């Protein structure tokens, strides 16, 4: 399992790979613009091409993922917010495709109490617009499971499956999911033993399909099981624990998935010791699975 982290890229993007060197990451995730601003960053084609070339030469980094802007809410009942969200997703997709990203990870947003059904068609329209804007790219949009805060979309495997199915066959090859361990835990899914982890992976396969799972967000949790709050903690310092995370990520069906840390570190994100802690958690799981 290649393990890495969300890192800062800056205006030139390539510095993300230098950070990967510093912390021993095999995978990087970056924002294509400020996560809390609507205005997209304008990158010259040379910057995008330079990143593609630099990653291609990198001796360790195997995947780069982009994370879409947090402000996006494709489920919003407000037409103005929905329109801005749709346009922002298209802009984020252009950068992800431009650098040859392995996926653009997306929080769909909140329906504000209306339910998923009334806003499903507008979500699908926005996803289709983003995919259609980059017809030559094979970069997928990866819907991230939600922690259950408020009325967020994607809080269950069933909702993820509904979203994927609604896009239709034309977009199926470029749609997938990213499973966040902290969000899964906060939404009430217990995977912190080998037996429970195996049951969760079986359910994920039955409902969503493991072939649709393209990466993991590997985070411990500051909050208890079922708290419905998005609060990440460093690996081994939260309520899931290193052994609990290891039980899940050591499942053989998840072995090749890139795992991305989004942990606080000491306040500036994942450090080398956090990457190492994730590898140790994986090792604990592998040992627990030995007959």
HELIX and SHEET records of a PDB file:
HELIX    1   1 UNK A   15  UNK A   23  1                                   9    
HELIX    2   2 UNK A   45  UNK A   57  1                                  13    
HELIX    3   3 UNK A   79  UNK A   98  1                                  20    
HELIX    4   4 UNK A  116  UNK A  132  1                                  17    
HELIX    5   5 UNK A  157  UNK A  167  1                                  11    
HELIX    6   6 UNK A  169  UNK A  172  1                                   4    
HELIX    7   7 UNK A  181  UNK A  186  1                                   6    
HELIX    8   8 UNK A  194  UNK A  207  1                                  14    
HELIX    9   9 UNK A  210  UNK A  212  5                                   3    
HELIX   10  10 UNK A  241  UNK A  249  1                                   9    
HELIX   11  11 UNK A  252  UNK A  254  5                                   3    
HELIX   12  12 UNK A  272  UNK A  288  1                                  17    
SHEET    1   A 9 UNK A   3  UNK A   6  0                                        
SHEET    2   A 9 UNK A  27  UNK A  31  1                                        
SHEET    3   A 9 UNK A  63  UNK A  67  1                                        
SHEET    4   A 9 UNK A 103  UNK A 106  1                                        
SHEET    5   A 9 UNK A 141  UNK A 144  1                                        
SHEET    6   A 9 UNK A 175  UNK A 180  1                                        
SHEET    7   A 9 UNK A 213  UNK A 217  1                                        
SHEET    8   A 9 UNK A 258  UNK A 261  1                                        
SHEET    9   A 9 UNK A   3  UNK A   6  1                                        
SHEET    1   B 2 UNK A 220  UNK A 221  0                                        
SHEET    2   B 2 UNK A 232  UNK A 233 -1                                        
END                                                                             
